[in-house]
Amino acid sequence: MSPPGIDVGAQPARDDFGASAATRPDRPAIIGFVDDATTETALRDGLSEVLPEAIDSRRGGIRAAIAAMQKSATPLVLVVDVASESEPLGALAKLAEVVEPDVRVLVIGRSDDLNFYREVTRGLGAVEYLAKPISRTMVTRHFGPWALGHGPVVSEQSGGRMVSVVGAHGGTGASVLAASLAWHLGVLRRRHTVLLDADLHRGVGALLLNTTPGSGLRLALESPDRVDALLAERAAQPAAERLHVLSGQEDLSLQPHFAPGAAAVLLDALRKRYNFIVADVPFAPVPLYRDLLDQCHQRVVVMLPNLVSIRDTLRLLTLQGGPRQTQRGVVVLNRIGMPGALSRRQVEDALGMKIDVGIPDLPRQVAAATTMGDPAAAMKGGFRAGLIELARQVAASALIDSNGADDADPAAGKKWRVSSWFN
C-alpha cells in the first residue's frame, strides 16, 4: 500500500448518502503511543492548546500501536514514538500494514539528523516528525495543525493498491480466485481490503463471501459526484473485520447507465479507505470493465490449460496497460491436471512464456468452499500455495511471505521493505 493522507483542505462531501469520513462513529480522532512520561506530558499539553478534548495517550510506543491497530479502527491522526526502536523505519513499515490508508501519522524519535527526517516524511510518508526532547510549544506548532486537519493537501496519485482479476473466458474460476485473494489479504493478512464485483447483475462476489448484495455500487457508478470515502465504505457489505464486498444483483431486465469517469471517482474514494482493492472484472467489451482494467496497478489473467484459454490469454496480454501499471499482467494457470487438459509445459510453450502462478485441479475442495461461501475451506495444499504466491506477486512488495509460512500467523516469514506508505 502507498496510501494518501486525508484531503484536509477539501470540504466534506454532500450528505446524499452519508456524512464525511471524519464522522465515522467507530473511528477515533487522535491516539498517541509514547514511550515515556516526559514525552506524554508534552504531547498532552501541546495538543490541549488546539483540541477541545484530551488526546487518548497510551504507553508502549510504536509496538503498542501496531498491536492495537490490528484489533481496532484506525484513528484519523496517529502519533507514534519510535525512539526505543533499533530499526525505526522498519517499525513504521510494519505499522503501515495494519492501519487504514488515509491515516495521518505523526512521528516522535531520537534522531535529529536531517536525512532521517526526510526519510520519515518523504520516503515513508509520515506527515510530520519531531526529535526528542519535545516541548509543549513544539507539539502545538508542528503537530497541532495536523491534529486539526489543517495540513496541506496530499497528492491524489497515492493510495491503496488495486488489482483487477479477469478470466481469459467464462468458467476459468477467476471469480473464485478474486474472492479468495481478497479473503487472504483481508482475513489472514489483516489488510483493509474490499472485493469489487464489477458484474452488477449476478452478485457472485457477495455469494462467494457469504454476504448480501446491495444497490450501493450501482448508485456510486451512476452518480459519481455524490461519492466520498464514507459512501464507498457504506455501500460495501462486511464479510469480516477487515474485508468488505461491493457487489450488486440488479434486475436482469435493467441496464445501469454509468456516468463517464465514474470508475475512477469510485476507485479514488476506495483507495483512501482500503489498502487493497480486488476487482473481479468480466472479460467483455464494456466501458466499465475496461476502465477497471486500466485504473488498476496490476492485472491478473486467469486461464485454464486448454487452447481457448491460450488464445484469449494472449489477446488479453496485448491490451495496453493503464498509467499505474509498470509490468505485464500476472498469468494464473488454474486447474492444472484437469481431465483432458494440456500440461503446464505445453501451455507455457504455446504462450511463449512461463506461467506466474499455477493452481492444481481441486474440484471437490473448491466446490465445497464456493457452496459454503467460505474461502477458508479451499485454503489447503496446492490451492493455498498458489494463492500465497499470487498475493506475493500482486502486493508489489515483500510484505507478504513467499515461503509458504503458516497463514495463521501473519507475522511468520515476513521480510519488511521500507516504502512510502502513509501518504
Phi, psi and omega per residue, in radians:
M1 nan 2.515 2.996
S2 -2.384 1.106 -2.911
P3 -1.388 2.788 -3.077
P4 -1.565 2.838 2.935
G5 -1.372 2.960 -3.138
I6 -1.197 2.494 3.075
D7 -1.340 1.446 -3.012
V8 -1.277 -0.201 3.130
G9 -1.529 -0.186 -3.086
A10 -1.609 2.764 3.067
Q11 -1.457 2.659 3.100
P12 -1.020 2.573 3.129
A13 -1.165 2.810 -3.134
R14 -1.066 2.686 -3.085
D15 -1.597 0.584 3.104
D16 -1.077 -0.658 3.134
F17 -1.972 -0.458 -3.087
G18 3.078 3.119 -3.099
A19 -1.455 -3.127 3.130
S20 -1.277 2.903 -3.076
A21 -1.064 -0.464 -3.088
A22 -1.189 -0.264 -3.101
T23 -1.726 0.158 3.103
R24 -1.033 2.111 -3.004
P25 -1.129 -0.439 -3.093
D26 -1.536 0.003 -3.003
R27 -1.923 1.967 3.129
P28 -1.132 2.740 3.138
A29 -1.303 -0.845 -3.076
I30 -2.720 2.375 3.076
I31 -2.337 2.435 3.101
G32 -2.093 2.434 3.081
F33 -2.145 1.941 -3.069
V34 -2.233 2.835 -3.031
D35 -1.613 -0.453 -2.985
D36 -2.439 2.845 -3.060
A37 -1.176 -0.652 -3.123
T38 -1.095 -0.792 3.111
T39 -1.142 -0.701 3.139
E40 -1.078 -0.744 3.128
T41 -1.109 -0.790 3.129
A42 -1.094 -0.689 -3.140
L43 -1.160 -0.825 3.130
R44 -1.063 -0.866 -3.070
D45 -1.166 -0.707 -3.105
G46 -1.155 -0.730 -3.130
L47 -1.358 -0.360 3.090
S48 -1.136 -0.337 3.126
E49 -1.253 -0.398 -3.039
V50 -2.110 -0.350 -3.088
L51 -1.809 2.459 3.138
P52 -1.248 -0.440 -3.125
E53 -2.111 2.741 -3.133
A54 -1.191 2.506 3.094
I55 -1.212 2.530 3.022
D56 -1.394 1.695 -3.072
S57 -1.817 2.310 -3.087
R58 -2.290 2.709 3.118
R59 -1.577 2.701 3.031
G60 2.162 -0.165 3.098
G61 1.155 -2.739 -3.001
I62 -1.203 -0.483 3.109
R63 -1.153 -0.705 3.076
A64 -1.147 -0.621 3.111
A65 -1.110 -0.764 3.125
I66 -1.063 -0.801 -3.134
A67 -1.099 -0.722 -3.111
A68 -1.221 -0.712 -3.085
M69 -1.240 -0.309 3.057
Q70 -1.225 -0.340 -3.010
K71 -2.060 -0.149 -3.032
S72 -2.430 2.940 3.130
A73 -1.167 2.533 3.140
T74 -1.335 2.343 3.061
P75 -1.232 2.901 3.062
L76 -1.164 -0.647 3.118
V77 -2.209 2.296 -3.119
L78 -2.211 2.133 3.096
V79 -1.796 2.209 -3.113
V80 -2.254 2.494 3.129
D81 -1.834 2.070 -3.121
V82 -1.927 0.232 -3.027
A83 -1.086 -0.547 -3.084
S84 -1.565 0.002 -3.079
E85 -1.546 2.341 3.072
S86 -1.296 -0.476 3.098
E87 -2.236 1.330 -3.047
P88 -1.106 -0.591 3.140
L89 -1.179 -0.688 3.073
G90 -1.131 -0.658 3.110
A91 -1.125 -0.677 3.105
L92 -1.163 -0.630 3.076
A93 -1.120 -0.670 3.091
K94 -1.136 -0.709 3.118
L95 -1.045 -0.680 -3.111
A96 -1.084 -0.357 3.138
E97 -1.228 -0.410 -2.959
V98 -2.076 0.000 3.140
V99 -1.796 2.799 3.054
E100 -1.265 2.605 -2.966
P101 -1.095 -0.497 -3.024
D102 -1.587 0.185 -3.139
V103 -1.134 2.498 3.021
R104 -1.738 2.025 -3.058
V105 -1.782 2.188 3.064
L106 -1.914 2.235 -2.985
V107 -1.997 2.416 3.018
I108 -2.077 2.316 3.139
G109 -2.589 -2.966 -3.125
R110 -1.743 -0.558 -3.050
S111 -1.252 2.306 3.038
D112 -1.887 0.314 3.136
D113 -1.276 2.337 -3.103
L114 -1.096 -0.655 3.127
N115 -1.126 -0.645 3.094
F116 -1.137 -0.753 3.108
Y117 -1.011 -0.771 -3.141
R118 -1.137 -0.683 -3.135
E119 -1.112 -0.708 -3.118
V120 -1.231 -0.794 -3.018
T121 -1.551 -0.491 -3.134
R122 -1.860 -0.699 3.135
G123 -1.311 -0.891 -3.131
L124 -1.527 -0.468 3.053
G125 1.626 0.180 2.973
A126 -1.085 2.612 -2.998
V127 -1.438 -0.409 3.115
E128 -2.764 2.691 -3.138
Y129 -2.439 2.394 3.048
L130 -2.235 2.424 3.109
A131 -1.670 2.448 3.084
K132 -1.235 2.635 -0.019
P133 -1.372 2.439 3.126
I134 -1.746 2.700 3.125
S135 -2.089 2.922 3.102
R136 -1.014 -0.749 -3.111
T137 -1.129 -0.729 3.114
M138 -1.056 -0.770 -3.121
V139 -1.106 -0.807 -3.132
T140 -1.054 -0.758 -3.052
R141 -1.269 -0.772 -2.996
H142 -1.709 -0.619 3.133
F143 -1.609 -0.482 -3.056
G144 -0.961 -0.857 -3.141
P145 -1.033 -0.661 3.125
W146 -1.222 -0.650 3.107
A147 -1.108 -0.550 3.117
L148 -1.492 -0.170 -3.104
G149 1.431 0.487 -3.113
H150 -1.881 0.263 3.132
G151 -1.264 2.996 -3.109
P152 -1.194 2.694 3.107
V153 -1.170 2.382 -3.106
V154 -1.679 2.602 -3.112
S155 -0.944 2.446 3.122
E156 -1.400 -0.075 -3.088
Q157 -1.357 -0.250 -3.120
S158 -1.693 2.917 3.140
G159 2.682 -3.064 3.111
G160 -1.122 2.925 -3.031
R161 -1.689 2.353 -3.139
M162 -1.941 2.356 3.119
V163 -2.170 2.246 3.062
S164 -1.842 2.212 3.130
V165 -1.901 2.112 -3.091
V166 -2.258 2.384 3.070
G167 -1.466 2.472 3.116
A168 -1.049 -0.477 3.050
H169 -2.863 3.114 -3.132
G170 -1.133 2.475 3.052
G171 1.528 0.196 3.139
T172 -1.398 -0.241 -3.088
G173 1.605 0.312 -3.101
A174 -1.109 -0.684 -3.124
S175 -1.146 -0.702 3.112
V176 -1.129 -0.735 3.133
L177 -1.185 -0.663 3.106
A178 -1.098 -0.802 3.125
A179 -1.132 -0.703 -3.138
S180 -1.180 -0.673 3.102
L181 -1.118 -0.776 3.112
A182 -1.091 -0.722 3.123
W183 -1.130 -0.732 3.129
H184 -1.054 -0.813 -3.112
L185 -1.227 -0.707 -3.055
G186 -1.431 -0.677 -3.051
V187 -1.644 -0.923 -3.084
L188 -1.351 -0.713 -3.101
R189 -1.666 -0.132 3.033
R190 1.014 0.607 2.946
R191 -1.542 2.569 3.057
H192 -1.234 1.970 -2.956
T193 -2.307 2.510 3.030
V194 -2.263 2.374 3.026
L195 -1.684 2.098 3.134
L196 -1.835 1.943 3.124
D197 -1.618 1.868 -3.017
A198 -1.307 -0.275 3.105
D199 -1.489 1.725 -3.006
L200 -1.304 -0.184 -3.089
H201 -1.645 -0.407 -2.984
R202 -1.755 -0.543 3.121
G203 1.134 0.564 -3.085
V204 -1.154 -0.689 -3.124
G205 -1.022 -0.746 3.109
A206 -1.137 -0.705 -3.138
L207 -1.105 -0.768 -3.073
L208 -1.206 -0.441 3.141
L209 -1.933 0.281 3.005
N210 1.010 0.799 3.061
T211 -2.169 3.136 -3.100
T212 -1.853 2.200 3.081
P213 -1.186 2.679 -3.133
G214 -2.381 -3.025 -3.108
S215 -1.757 -0.012 -3.061
G216 -1.071 -0.656 -3.121
L217 -1.144 -0.779 3.112
R218 -1.077 -0.772 -3.131
L219 -1.083 -0.709 -3.133
A220 -1.136 -0.654 -3.112
L221 -1.371 -0.461 3.108
E222 -1.436 -0.491 -3.093
S223 -2.297 1.219 -3.072
P224 -1.127 -0.374 3.131
D225 -1.207 -0.194 -3.127
R226 -1.838 0.161 -3.058
V227 -1.590 2.299 2.917
D228 -2.399 3.134 -3.053
A229 -1.089 -0.612 -3.113
L230 -1.253 -0.690 3.072
L231 -1.048 -0.795 -3.124
A232 -1.007 -0.676 3.137
E233 -1.294 -0.715 -3.118
R234 -1.182 -0.511 3.103
A235 -1.235 -0.416 -3.134
A236 -1.493 2.506 3.125
Q237 -1.678 2.370 3.134
P238 -1.279 2.250 3.031
A239 -1.837 -0.375 3.076
A240 -2.833 3.129 -3.065
E241 -0.989 -0.710 -3.095
R242 -2.124 0.486 3.134
L243 -2.388 2.157 3.108
H244 -2.159 2.827 -3.110
V245 -2.274 2.222 2.986
L246 -1.851 1.818 -3.039
S247 -2.575 2.509 3.136
G248 -2.156 2.819 3.054
Q249 -2.459 1.190 -3.051
E250 -1.303 2.788 3.109
D251 -0.991 2.292 -3.086
L252 -1.125 -0.353 -3.132
S253 -1.506 -0.094 -3.101
L254 -1.915 2.466 3.078
Q255 -2.041 1.923 -3.141
P256 -1.036 2.553 3.110
H257 -1.882 1.809 -3.055
F258 -1.486 2.378 3.113
A259 -1.261 2.526 3.086
P260 -1.020 2.341 3.133
G261 1.374 0.102 -3.083
A262 -1.130 -0.653 -3.116
A263 -1.083 -0.740 -3.121
A264 -1.129 -0.722 3.128
V265 -1.116 -0.798 3.141
L266 -1.094 -0.771 -3.110
L267 -1.159 -0.646 3.083
D268 -1.066 -0.702 3.111
A269 -1.178 -0.725 3.141
L270 -1.155 -0.639 -3.086
R271 -1.209 -0.346 3.057
K272 -1.381 -0.287 -3.069
R273 -1.893 -0.577 -3.008
Y274 -2.052 2.525 3.046
N275 -1.269 -0.592 -3.134
F276 -2.353 2.353 2.962
I277 -2.021 2.066 3.102
V278 -1.893 1.961 -3.088
A279 -1.792 2.208 3.027
D280 -1.597 1.878 -2.990
V281 -1.989 2.059 3.074
P282 -1.128 2.684 3.089
F283 -1.578 1.629 -3.131
A284 -2.743 2.645 -3.124
P285 -1.371 1.150 3.125
V286 -1.980 2.288 -3.081
P287 -0.935 -0.717 3.131
L288 -1.047 -0.782 -3.115
Y289 -1.128 -0.716 3.129
R290 -1.159 -0.647 3.098
D291 -1.074 -0.723 -3.131
L292 -1.171 -0.617 3.079
L293 -1.197 -0.602 -3.110
D294 -1.385 -0.561 -3.046
Q295 -1.420 -0.266 -3.036
C296 -1.357 2.862 3.035
H297 -1.477 -0.521 -3.071
Q298 -2.547 2.262 3.023
R299 -1.649 2.515 3.044
V300 -2.166 2.142 3.126
V301 -1.863 2.146 -3.119
V302 -1.827 2.238 -3.094
M303 -2.321 2.879 3.030
L304 -1.894 2.814 -3.139
P305 -1.400 1.157 3.088
N306 -2.539 2.988 -3.036
L307 -1.187 -0.643 3.134
V308 -1.084 -0.748 3.129
S309 -1.142 -0.685 3.119
I310 -1.064 -0.838 3.136
R311 -1.029 -0.864 -3.048
D312 -1.300 -0.505 3.053
T313 -1.133 -0.751 3.106
L314 -1.079 -0.652 3.116
R315 -1.158 -0.755 -3.138
L316 -1.133 -0.658 -3.114
L317 -1.202 -0.311 3.121
T318 -1.486 -0.192 3.104
L319 -1.094 2.325 -3.141
Q320 -1.091 2.390 -3.130
G321 -1.308 2.744 3.104
G322 -1.372 3.095 -3.058
P323 -1.142 -0.401 -3.116
R324 -1.637 -0.080 -3.040
Q325 -1.615 2.092 -3.096
T326 -1.881 -0.038 3.115
Q327 -2.567 2.872 -3.118
R328 -1.182 2.935 3.139
G329 -1.132 2.601 3.043
V330 -1.408 2.218 -3.115
V331 -1.745 2.150 3.119
V332 -1.921 2.102 3.050
L333 -1.645 1.880 -3.082
N334 -1.647 2.641 3.046
R335 1.055 0.803 3.049
I336 -1.112 2.287 -3.141
G337 1.602 0.105 3.099
M338 -1.139 2.613 -3.074
P339 -0.974 2.316 3.089
G340 1.334 0.169 -3.043
A341 -1.624 2.886 3.024
L342 -1.316 2.747 3.073
S343 -1.369 2.884 3.111
R344 -1.062 -0.713 -3.127
R345 -1.125 -0.690 3.124
Q346 -1.118 -0.704 3.123
V347 -1.125 -0.777 -3.127
E348 -1.129 -0.674 3.105
D349 -1.120 -0.704 -3.130
A350 -1.213 -0.646 3.125
L351 -1.326 -0.436 -3.051
G352 1.297 0.487 -3.107
M353 -2.829 2.834 3.085
K354 -1.411 2.516 3.024
I355 -1.265 2.388 -3.127
D356 -1.368 -0.713 -3.092
V357 -2.434 2.311 3.094
G358 -2.067 2.364 3.135
I359 -2.228 2.190 -3.083
P360 -1.224 2.857 3.100
D361 -1.321 1.982 -3.121
L362 -2.320 1.202 -3.003
P363 -1.083 -0.728 -3.109
R364 -1.217 -0.783 -3.092
Q365 -1.094 -0.824 -3.116
V366 -1.250 -0.671 3.121
A367 -1.094 -0.673 3.121
A368 -1.131 -0.727 3.127
A369 -1.141 -0.698 3.138
T370 -1.154 -0.743 -3.115
T371 -1.126 -0.702 -3.099
M372 -1.485 -0.178 -3.062
G373 1.136 0.612 -3.069
D374 -2.365 1.690 -3.126
P375 -1.032 -0.374 -3.137
A376 -1.051 -0.479 -3.116
A377 -1.156 -0.403 -3.132
A378 -1.678 -0.086 -3.033
M379 -1.412 1.162 3.130
K380 -2.449 2.677 2.974
G381 0.873 -2.262 -3.033
G382 -1.161 -0.584 3.119
F383 -1.138 -0.788 3.138
R384 -1.091 -0.789 -3.136
A385 -1.096 -0.724 3.120
G386 -1.147 -0.663 -3.135
L387 -1.210 -0.661 3.080
I388 -1.077 -0.734 3.122
E389 -1.169 -0.676 3.103
L390 -1.111 -0.775 3.120
A391 -1.075 -0.696 3.128
R392 -1.088 -0.717 -3.074
Q393 -1.284 -0.668 -3.082
V394 -1.426 -0.312 -3.108
A395 -1.293 -0.303 3.099
A396 1.047 0.544 3.085
S397 -2.830 3.070 3.103
A398 -1.658 0.430 -3.069
L399 -1.378 -0.312 3.121
I400 -1.990 2.211 -3.015
D401 -1.132 2.581 3.128
S402 -1.981 0.169 -3.054
N403 -1.837 0.236 3.099
G404 1.300 0.444 3.114
A405 -1.065 2.726 -3.088
D406 -1.022 2.112 -3.121
D407 -1.185 -0.310 3.118
A408 -1.202 -0.327 3.127
D409 -2.109 1.590 -3.081
P410 -1.022 -0.336 -3.115
A411 -1.434 -0.260 -3.048
A412 -1.254 2.323 3.005
G413 1.318 0.174 -3.092
K414 -1.375 2.519 3.002
K415 -2.198 2.032 -2.999
W416 -1.524 2.493 3.103
R417 -2.200 2.304 3.113
V418 -1.253 2.262 3.124
S419 -2.643 3.072 3.136
S420 -1.513 1.904 -2.984
W421 -1.882 -1.001 -2.877
F422 -1.249 -0.480 -3.118
N423 -2.332 nan nan
